[in-house]
Amino acid sequence: MVFSTSVWAQEHPGFKPLRYNDDFSYLHTDTVKNWYESIKYIPLDKTGKYYISLGGEARGQYINTTNNKWGDEPDPKGGYFLSRYLFHTDIHLGSFRLFSQFQSSLSYSLPDPSPVDDNSAEIHQLFIDYNILKNEYTRLTARIGRQEMQYGSQRLIGVREKPNNRLAMDGFKLIANRKNFQTDAFYMQPIANVPGAFNDDINDNAKLWGSYTVLNNVTFLKNIDLYYFGLWKRQTKLDDAIGKEVRHSFGTRIWKNNGSFKYDFEAIYQFGKLAGKDITAWTVSSNITYTLENIKFKPTLGLKTEMISGDNNKNDKKIETFNPLYPRGAYFGLVALIGPANLCDIHPSIDFELTDELNFIVDYDIFWRLSNSDGIYAPNMQLLYSGGNTNRSFIGTQLAADFEYKFNTFVSFALEGAWFDSGAYLKEAGTGKDYLYAALTTTIRF
């Protein structure tokens, strides 16, 4: 609360989802800076090409659940608390740049927390950029080191924002920018978090490589993404197979994110090998929203639909289970219960702008298994329930509501609640109790 909108002498550019994309270089022209601006832009010379910028985040979450994993796992009595602290230093030295970020993710009253929930202290990001080419029209940058990555809708690669510990990767990336065009090419090893302090090392059990291209202002279609991702894992466990995996993903996305009518259509095809079996998997999705600008509270109506392949026959030589690689944590709504594999999903929503600072969102999700021969998976592709014990396809429905309050540029609050009504499949595959979730989140960014 100590931060207020009056801190700014001019309009704040906003904090980016990837904090290394924050740009406060405009403060070079300010001859008089307040105390906050003085840490966002610390000049090292008079040209504006050499400077330091500091920033960070503190997030606290109180979470209470009833019937964890639909009654098959115990609930922490009285709920639990998660905290996350991030602090970064961004040093610009002409054509070179050094970005570092510290992360501490802690849990309280959560029995047997995973490393995603509790990782006491780590160097979360540490990379060097070098501008190979930079002029008015074109920029080519080489980046090496530990870094966050986020592409498109985060269907395959995201920073895992909703869980307590964000995801980073070790590797090398080339970034090319030109007007209405950006393409990245990279080779990475995703970090496997280890409980404790300063012990997250290079992960030799997984490798990720690929490229992602964005074309903006395309005639009629507006924006197009084209991408390829390759994945190698020492061991992957699915309902139909366990073993070494090499998987290739080709995808495209057509999207528009401004105006009253917005859309996002995506299709992905995967092939490769898993434990000697041939991979043939796919997904198609659509996300359409329309804002009624002239109605009170400006309601935004939304409809998401997805079909995500699952394995059709355990006795053949094919694997048809889709692998979402490293997606955002809460993939379907507020709660990260089910991951994007072997699913058919219909997801209507409505968003009310109650005030300039307060939004109220309600969404309703309906889930089915696409293949009755395959099970369902968590967002990290851990098998939750096998598909071999029941022919039921209906998983259940999830009703969620969310109040989001933005106190100012720096401070925000979210009050969330969700109810998962278990369907026939969950009742036969497990205990099948209804799941309840409530959370209060406070976030401070600077």
C-alpha positions in Angstrom: 0.0 0.0 0.0 3.0 2.3 0.3 3.0 2.6 -3.4 0.5 5.1 -4.8 -0.4 6.3 -8.2 0.9 9.7 -7.2 4.5 8.3 -7.4 4.5 8.9 -11.1 5.3 12.2 -12.8 4.2 10.6 -16.1 2.2 7.6 -17.1 3.6 4.2 -16.0 4.3 1.9 -19.0 3.0 -1.2 -17.0 4.7 -4.4 -15.8 5.1 -7.1 -18.4 4.4 -10.9 -17.7 8.1 -11.5 -18.4 9.8 -8.8 -16.3 12.9 -8.7 -18.5 10.6 -7.0 -21.1 9.9 -4.1 -18.8 11.3 -0.9 -20.4 12.0 2.2 -18.3 14.6 3.7 -20.7 12.3 6.6 -21.3 13.3 7.9 -17.8 16.6 8.9 -19.4 15.0 12.2 -20.5 13.7 13.1 -17.0 16.0 15.6 -15.3 14.2 15.2 -12.0 13.2 11.8 -10.7 11.2 10.8 -7.7 12.5 8.0 -5.3 10.8 5.2 -7.2 11.9 6.4 -10.7 15.5 6.6 -9.3 15.6 2.8 -8.8 13.8 2.0 -12.1 16.5 3.9 -14.0 20.0 4.3 -12.6 22.2 6.0 -15.3 25.8 4.9 -15.7 26.7 7.5 -18.3 25.1 10.4 -20.2 24.2 8.6 -23.4 21.3 6.5 -22.0 22.8 3.3 -23.3 24.4 2.4 -19.9 21.9 2.0 -17.0 20.6 -0.3 -14.3 16.9 -1.0 -13.5 15.7 -2.7 -10.3 12.3 -4.4 -9.7 10.5 -7.2 -8.0 7.3 -8.8 -6.8 5.8 -10.2 -3.6 2.8 -12.5 -3.7 0.9 -14.1 -0.9 -1.9 -16.7 -1.3 -4.1 -18.2 1.3 -5.8 -21.4 -0.1 -8.4 -23.7 1.4 -9.6 -26.9 -0.3 -12.1 -29.6 0.4 -11.7 -33.1 -1.1 -8.3 -32.8 -2.7 -8.0 -34.9 -5.8 -11.8 -35.5 -5.5 -11.5 -37.0 -2.1 -8.5 -39.3 -2.7 -6.0 -37.1 -1.0 -6.2 -35.4 2.5 -6.9 -31.7 2.8 -4.6 -29.4 4.9 -6.7 -28.5 8.0 -7.5 -24.8 8.0 -6.0 -24.3 4.6 -2.4 -23.3 3.8 -0.4 -20.2 2.8 2.0 -19.8 -0.1 4.4 -16.9 -0.6 6.6 -15.9 -3.6 9.3 -13.3 -3.7 11.1 -12.1 -6.8 13.8 -9.5 -7.2 15.6 -8.6 -10.4 18.5 -6.5 -11.6 18.6 -5.4 -15.2 22.0 -4.0 -16.4 22.3 -2.4 -19.8 25.8 -1.8 -21.2 25.4 -0.7 -24.8 25.2 -3.8 -26.9 25.4 -6.1 -23.9 22.8 -6.7 -21.2 22.9 -8.8 -18.0 19.6 -9.8 -16.4 19.4 -11.6 -13.0 16.4 -12.6 -10.9 16.2 -14.1 -7.5 13.2 -16.2 -6.5 12.0 -17.6 -3.1 8.8 -19.7 -3.0 7.6 -20.8 0.5 4.7 -22.8 1.8 3.2 -22.9 5.3 0.9 -25.6 6.7 1.0 -27.6 3.5 2.0 -31.2 4.2 4.6 -32.7 1.9 4.9 -29.7 -0.5 6.3 -30.3 -3.9 9.3 -28.3 -5.2 6.8 -26.2 -7.2 5.2 -25.1 -4.0 8.3 -24.7 -1.8 11.8 -23.8 -3.1 13.4 -21.6 -0.5 16.0 -19.6 -2.6 17.2 -19.8 -6.1 18.8 -17.8 -8.9 15.7 -18.0 -11.1 17.1 -16.2 -14.1 20.6 -15.2 -15.1 21.3 -14.5 -18.7 23.4 -12.3 -21.1 22.0 -10.6 -24.2 24.2 -9.4 -27.0 22.8 -7.3 -29.9 24.4 -8.7 -33.0 22.4 -6.2 -35.1 20.4 -3.2 -34.1 19.1 -0.4 -36.2 15.9 1.5 -36.9 14.3 -1.5 -38.7 15.9 -4.7 -37.5 17.3 -6.2 -34.3 19.0 -9.6 -33.9 19.8 -10.6 -30.3 21.7 -13.6 -28.9 20.7 -14.7 -25.4 22.5 -17.3 -23.3 21.8 -18.5 -19.7 18.8 -19.2 -17.4 15.6 -17.6 -18.6 11.8 -17.7 -18.6 10.0 -18.4 -21.9 6.4 -17.7 -22.8 4.9 -18.1 -26.3 1.5 -17.4 -27.7 -1.4 -18.6 -25.6 1.0 -20.6 -23.4 -0.6 -23.8 -24.6 2.8 -25.5 -24.9 5.3 -23.1 -23.3 4.5 -20.8 -20.4 6.1 -19.5 -17.2 3.7 -21.5 -14.9 2.5 -18.2 -13.3 -0.4 -19.7 -11.2 1.7 -22.2 -9.2 4.0 -20.8 -6.5 7.3 -21.4 -8.4 7.7 -20.1 -11.9 9.4 -22.1 -14.6 12.8 -21.2 -16.1 15.0 -22.9 -18.6 18.8 -23.1 -19.3 20.0 -22.6 -22.8 20.5 -20.4 -25.8 18.2 -18.3 -27.9 18.3 -16.1 -31.0 15.7 -13.4 -31.3 15.0 -11.5 -34.6 12.7 -8.5 -34.7 11.5 -6.5 -37.7 8.4 -4.5 -38.3 5.3 -6.8 -37.9 7.6 -9.8 -37.5 9.4 -11.6 -34.7 11.0 -15.1 -34.7 12.9 -17.0 -32.0 15.0 -20.0 -32.3 16.2 -21.8 -29.1 17.7 -24.9 -27.5 16.8 -25.3 -23.8 16.9 -27.7 -20.8 13.9 -27.0 -18.5 14.8 -26.6 -14.9 13.7 -29.3 -12.4 13.2 -27.6 -9.1 14.8 -29.2 -6.1 13.8 -28.4 -2.5 16.4 -26.3 -0.6 18.5 -23.3 -1.5 20.6 -22.6 -4.6 20.6 -26.2 -5.8 18.5 -26.1 -9.0 21.0 -27.4 -11.4 21.0 -28.1 -15.2 18.4 -30.8 -15.9 19.8 -33.7 -18.0 16.5 -35.5 -18.1 14.7 -33.2 -20.6 15.7 -31.1 -23.6 13.5 -28.7 -25.6 14.3 -27.0 -28.9 12.4 -25.2 -31.6 11.3 -21.9 -33.2 8.4 -19.5 -32.8 7.4 -16.9 -35.4 4.8 -14.1 -35.0 3.4 -12.2 -38.0 1.4 -9.1 -37.1 -1.1 -7.0 -39.1 -1.7 -9.7 -41.7 -4.5 -8.9 -44.1 -7.9 -10.3 -42.9 -6.4 -12.7 -40.4 -4.8 -10.0 -38.3 -2.1 -12.1 -36.5 -0.6 -15.5 -37.2 1.8 -17.6 -35.1 3.8 -20.5 -36.7 5.9 -22.7 -34.5 7.8 -26.0 -34.1 8.9 -27.5 -30.8 11.0 -30.6 -30.3 11.1 -32.5 -26.9 13.4 -35.2 -25.6 12.8 -36.8 -22.2 14.7 -39.6 -20.6 11.5 -41.1 -19.3 7.8 -40.2 -19.8 5.0 -42.1 -18.1 1.6 -42.2 -19.8 -1.4 -44.6 -19.4 -0.2 -46.7 -22.3 3.6 -46.5 -22.1 6.7 -45.7 -20.0 10.0 -44.9 -21.6 12.2 -42.5 -23.6 10.3 -39.9 -25.6 11.1 -37.9 -28.7 8.2 -35.7 -29.7 7.8 -33.1 -32.4 5.0 -30.5 -32.3 4.0 -28.3 -35.3 1.4 -25.6 -34.6 -0.3 -22.5 -35.9 -2.4 -19.8 -34.1 -4.6 -17.1 -35.6 -5.6 -14.4 -33.2 -6.8 -10.9 -32.6 -6.6 -9.3 -29.1 -8.0 -5.8 -29.6 -11.4 -4.3 -30.1 -14.8 -5.6 -28.9 -14.5 -8.9 -30.8 -11.4 -11.0 -30.0 -10.5 -14.5 -31.1 -7.8 -17.1 -30.7 -7.8 -20.3 -32.9 -5.0 -22.8 -32.6 -4.2 -26.3 -34.0 -1.2 -28.5 -33.2 0.0 -31.9 -34.6 2.5 -34.1 -32.8 4.6 -37.1 -33.9 7.6 -39.0 -32.8 8.5 -42.0 -30.6 7.7 -43.1 -27.0 9.0 -46.4 -25.7 9.2 -47.7 -29.2 5.7 -46.7 -30.1 4.8 -44.1 -32.8 3.3 -40.9 -31.6 0.3 -39.4 -33.4 -1.4 -36.7 -31.4 -3.3 -33.4 -32.0 -5.4 -30.7 -30.5 -7.6 -27.9 -31.9 -9.0 -25.1 -29.9 -11.0 -21.8 -30.2 -11.4 -18.9 -27.8 -13.8 -16.1 -28.7 -14.9 -13.1 -26.7 -17.2 -10.2 -27.3 -17.5 -7.1 -25.2 -20.8 -5.2 -25.0 -19.4 -1.8 -24.7 -22.7 0.1 -24.5 -24.2 -2.0 -21.6 -23.6 -1.2 -17.9 -20.5 -3.0 -16.5 -19.4 -3.7 -20.1 -19.9 -7.5 -19.9 -17.5 -9.6 -21.9 -19.0 -12.9 -23.2 -16.5 -15.7 -23.8 -16.6 -19.2 -25.2 -13.6 -21.6 -25.3 -13.8 -25.1 -26.8 -11.0 -27.6 -27.1 -10.5 -31.2 -28.4 -7.3 -32.8 -27.2 -6.4 -36.3 -28.4 -6.0 -39.4 -26.1 -4.8 -42.9 -26.8 -7.4 -45.1 -28.5 -5.9 -48.6 -28.1 -3.4 -49.8 -25.5 -2.7 -52.9 -27.6 -1.4 -51.2 -30.7 1.9 -49.6 -31.6 0.6 -46.0 -31.4 0.6 -43.3 -28.8 -2.2 -40.8 -29.4 -2.0 -39.0 -26.0 -1.3 -35.3 -26.5 1.7 -33.9 -24.5 1.3 -30.2 -23.7 5.1 -29.9 -22.9 5.4 -27.0 -20.4 2.0 -25.2 -20.4 0.7 -22.5 -18.0 -0.3 -24.0 -14.6 -4.0 -23.3 -14.3 -5.0 -24.4 -17.8 -8.7 -24.6 -17.5 -10.0 -21.6 -15.4 -8.8 -20.8 -11.9 -8.0 -24.3 -10.6 -5.1 -26.5 -11.8 -6.8 -29.9 -11.5 -6.7 -31.3 -15.0 -4.1 -31.0 -17.7 -4.7 -30.7 -21.5 -4.6 -34.3 -22.6 -7.4 -36.6 -23.7 -10.1 -34.0 -23.2 -13.1 -32.4 -24.8 -13.9 -29.1 -23.1 -16.6 -26.5 -23.4 -15.9 -23.3 -21.4 -18.3 -20.3 -21.4 -17.6 -17.3 -19.3 -18.7 -13.7 -18.5 -16.6 -10.8 -17.2 -18.1 -7.7 -15.7 -16.2 -4.5 -15.3 -17.8 -3.3 -12.1 -15.5 -0.3 -11.8 -12.3 0.8 -13.4 -10.5 -1.1 -10.6 -12.8 -4.1 -10.0 -13.7 -7.0 -12.3 -16.0 -10.0 -11.6 -15.6 -13.1 -13.7 -17.7 -16.2 -13.8 -16.8 -19.3 -15.9 -18.2 -22.7 -16.3 -16.3 -25.7 -17.6 -17.6 -29.0 -18.9 -15.1 -31.9 -19.3 -15.3 -35.2 -21.1 -12.6 -37.8 -21.9 -12.1 -37.8 -25.7 -10.9 -41.4 -25.6 -12.3 -43.9 -23.1 -9.1 -46.0 -23.5 -6.9 -43.3 -22.0 -6.9 -41.7 -18.5 -6.8 -38.1 -17.4 -3.7 -36.2 -16.4 -2.5 -33.3 -14.2 -1.0 -30.2 -15.9 2.5 -31.7 -15.4 1.3 -34.8 -17.3 1.3 -37.0 -14.2 -1.4 -39.7 -14.6 -4.3 -39.0 -12.3 -6.5 -41.9 -13.1 -6.1 -44.7 -15.7 -8.6 -45.2 -18.5 -8.7 -49.0 -18.3 -11.2 -49.4 -15.5 -14.3 -47.6 -16.8 -16.0 -46.7 -20.1 -17.5 -43.5 -18.6 -16.4 -40.4 -20.5 -18.0 -37.6 -18.5 -15.5 -36.2 -16.1 -17.5 -33.4 -14.5 -18.2 -29.6 -14.4 -16.3 -26.8 -12.8 -18.0 -23.5 -11.8 -15.7 -20.7 -10.7 -16.0 -17.1 -9.7 -13.2 -14.5 -9.4 -13.1 -10.9 -8.0 -10.0 -9.0 -9.3 -9.3 -5.7 -7.7 -6.4 -3.5 -9.0 -5.7 -1.0 -6.2 -3.2 0.8 -8.3 -0.3 0.0 -10.7 1.6 -1.8 -8.0 -1.0 -3.6 -5.8 -3.7 -6.0 -6.8 -6.0 -8.5 -5.0 -7.9 -11.6 -6.2 -10.6 -13.5 -4.4 -11.4 -16.8 -6.1 -13.7 -19.7 -5.6 -14.5 -22.9 -7.5 -16.7 -26.0 -7.3 -15.9 -29.1 -9.3 -19.0 -31.3 -9.6 -17.6 -34.9 -10.2 -19.0 -36.8 -13.1 -19.5 -40.5 -13.7 -15.9 -41.2 -14.7 -14.4 -39.7 -11.5 -16.9 -41.6 -9.4 -15.9 -44.9 -11.0 -12.1 -44.2 -11.3 -11.7 -42.9 -7.7 -13.6 -41.7 -4.7 -15.4 -39.1 -6.9 -16.3 -36.5 -4.3 -17.0 -32.9 -5.3 -14.0 -30.6 -5.0 -14.1 -27.1 -3.4 -11.5 -24.4 -3.7 -11.1 -20.9 -2.3 -8.1 -18.5 -2.5 -7.2 -15.0 -1.6 -4.2 -13.5 -3.4 -2.3 -10.3 -2.8 0.4 -9.2 -5.3 2.8 -6.2 -5.0 5.0 -5.4 -8.0 7.6 -2.6 -8.3 
